[in-house]
């Protein structure tokens, strides 16, 4: 038994004790040669000593000086002890003793051995050891950790496992082989701020991945035993037993089971394959009952339906959509729509509007899946489709949003009359029944607030203009269809920096019209206590304000110069000012209320008071 | 109807003492509690948690451990090195015996209740035999090094687990040898050098030992093998105490951070036979060290240095979300510490070792409900009377005219004559006050200040004539016919000087005729503790309140319950009234409104107007705010007998002065908290 300086072995009776001279140090644990009953030790790296129980003085026993530094001697029952040199070479003891001065080759270079083990395998002694690479960056702690189990006989690096933890040095590793694909490593990770973290990790050698690891913050002795699917190790003061189970290693477990959004990209490949099977099984079946015929039919569909009529396509699509349960449905939809759009581009008369609407309504599409769709719709001025796209695509580029806006603003209200634009977003503030448009509706004014009242309160004397202003504020400057389309624009996501340059493309008339509409919305919004219109698709007051500011930013000089914008700006300014004043009044009231409450609660009565109390 | 000038007094600097240890007796449903000043209290859980007994503290007595043994006998031991038995009938220490082992840190009775094991400073565990009226030293277990901080008997009575410093030991009781020695790890985090005090141990019937220590761990040990089974860190400072339920399926642990944790033995899987101790519920009801915990069948009980006793019912043991399932906190005693000289406008405050006499202020203005009137004369601290000796004051009183002050310690009655004249106060001790053979439990002066009534042991009331200009006559004694063993703890005298009512520990109320100086009658027995008594100045009806919140009115001349009282019993009291959680501690009357009874508990005071209808459960009990908004006429239709005011709380005392103004004595919890020492530093977010 070799004892360390800082460990005491008490309550144990030593059977024998040998020591080296004072200036010598034992550099390798002494082992017992089971065959001969001799002890073998190495001091000062190179000096080999062999002695027996009856020897008293270590200085007088057999001594052999070797030519290279010894790392460790392994004694395995029923075989000659193996001597492992620091350079990685291995000799049996008898071979070494036969010629102590023989040349010892270096197997490993710029690597140091961290751990070694010897055992018998099919009556052959096998010695394995792990090394750590000492790169030039080690001192600056940039080196990566490596574990290299090597087989003595082949002496080829069979595997290289890399620790993912950067900036750390693996020290004092101990290794256990669990099954053919797994090894357990107990080691100390020395990370820069002097925190030595010991941890137990299980590696998959087949896929060279870290399977799992467990930190052992209270430190270990550096030893790891495993027996019967259990690890035994000392953790702090206790012996910790960890149960493990090695599953059959597969790629799926090695890369992790979590589905990543990125993987959907990989899926598209397989979805192409599925498209064919889909054709065979579902789409084509109404056309032909024979599967052979179906196959030819499907091939034709896959080739983007070059010559099928719009009607046929609609029919097929109906069939396809009625069976929307399938996997890869989303990708298939994307595939179909790309095909359709491509054909639209090449064939100007081809425009399967109904199909496209249906496909968009499957709600799984995005702009990036079919980038040309909106361009085609813009080309055809299909406002309904554009509205749908704006409402459903999360990633419409600002340029396209602006193009849509421009298109919407330039279409006359009359031409929009017949279109089937979804009016859900406007019914809460525009009366869409055409006959009532002239009649001014009596509005319920909540919270005692009305814009008209604000006007009377204001000190500006603009009596002549007043009726006109009220008129423009009360009536929607655009028809309900156009309002719904503009709402879709207001609702779309954008980034200011990218939107601003495109906004500048709007003509002065368009800007004025849009501003008037925004002002109308703003005033309508402010009438409500909640300051928001009901419904999912209606614009919020923040969206309205943001767009108003953006529009004014983009066209400030134009708006200031335009005579027809003057009235609009003026009333807008006045309204906003009134709102600000109103809010500041509310703030004042809030302050007073808080003060009142504070006075009511934090009354300090002191130690004594005389009060009046009435009980009725 | 009732407009009062209210003297709102907050200058009674009452400080409850911290709770040092508790002992729960499942058999009698009682909890004994010792405070850091040596005072002992007994709470009766069956009587709505009423604090039915109290033994005043003592300067040199510091009780470290309490235990019930041999039935309902209560033993205490402390750092004085003495083991005492308490006499719960006479409310005093029955006898004390030196343990001869230095300060005693722990004590536990064996499962049969016939032996006491005492853990001493010198490292010895001593066994005492409990004999019918004494205890006797039997033998010591093998003495070991290190003071014995905690001990626990194995339910079989053959082993004792002992917690010491850095160590746990198991003793075999028969041989007296230590058969197991377990080292307790000093470190959880931080310094290794701090020693680990095993503050508390519990020995379970399966041989598991549970320990809690100064490092903040709760650990489970195998006593056979001496190995650690589980460690649960509960606190970064110390886990001070633990208690196990009778079924051994739940453990309560108190920590020095004021938190209380429950551990439960739960099956590992549903339906599995294998179970594991799991930390289930944390409770944070205390701000300071939780020095004592107990585990009743249905509740966790904890007491801390913040002087609060908290009873936290376990919801899983409760049927429905009823009144019993409510959390209870006790901060104030269930007895009166203030007495009032109604005629002179003086207040007498009782502290453990002194009395304070204050004169109330005055105002010259009038106002309406809610107004704070300008104080034209500030209240004045007239006098401080310090009691001599180590014994604490157990009761005190001032006569209605304010000229006599009496107080008593466990061994001596003191009487003083006070003269208050234009700001100058003189006090003269009355010489030759007859020595009482036993302690006084309550004092009361007659309305005309000519006699002093002293409540005493065995149901007796002594009467002392007060003679001008500062003397007293001989002692006369009134005794009940029944011969009760319990001490009298409540007294009430009639204004005309004819009657005296006395309630004792057996909850019997005796009425004596002072004119004939003999027992007059006994109020029919009621099954719950009496919390307050008073005799009406006009009708001589005795009003009695009980801890179950019932109110009775008993006509002394007619020796029967009054019609109104019968009506109340027939109708039943309002649910809101019955579910209050503090008892009525004082009753008084308004001579100008004979139908009124004024009562108060800690959280409200109430004018009970007998002329108004009783409310039923459908009408709100607290209706003052609603009534005030109604017109005079409409009020009549909605008013009911209970006029409750919750404006002033926590209330220690309410009384009506002779000129018609009310005096309320409040002690805000905040004021108590600021007086407490800083708690263990706790990291709070952002600080």
Interface residues (C-beta under 8 A of the other chain):
Chain A: X237 X238 X605 X606 X607 X608 X609 X610 X611 X612 X613 X614 X615 X616
Chain B: X1 X2 X3 X4 X5 X6 X7 X8 X9 X10 X11 X185 X228 X361 X362 X363 X366 X367 X368 X369 X370 X371 X372 X373 X375 X378 X379 X607 X624 X627 X628 X635 X639 X643 X645 X647 X662
